[in-house]
Amino acid sequence: MMDDDEELMREINRQADRAEEMRPARIDRYALAVTLAGRFQQHSAEEIEELLTGVWRERRLGWQSTKPR
């Protein structure tokens, strides 16, 4: 059985696949992180945003962020 961390990374990669299909449109990284944090409550939105950033950079995807400053 898959643990929560593996399931989270699988979901992040699934979202990255979507982002590739949507090019040149960009996914809002912060909004996605907040959404996933609601589902994967053992991680903060900030932690998930860091994971998203890593995957997006590795796959050379663009993003936008509406994160409040």
Buried (B, 14 or more C-beta within 10 A) or exposed (E): EEEEEEEBEEBBEEBBEEBEEEEEEBBBBBBBBBBBBEEBEEBEBEBBBEBBBEBBEEEEBEBEBEBEE
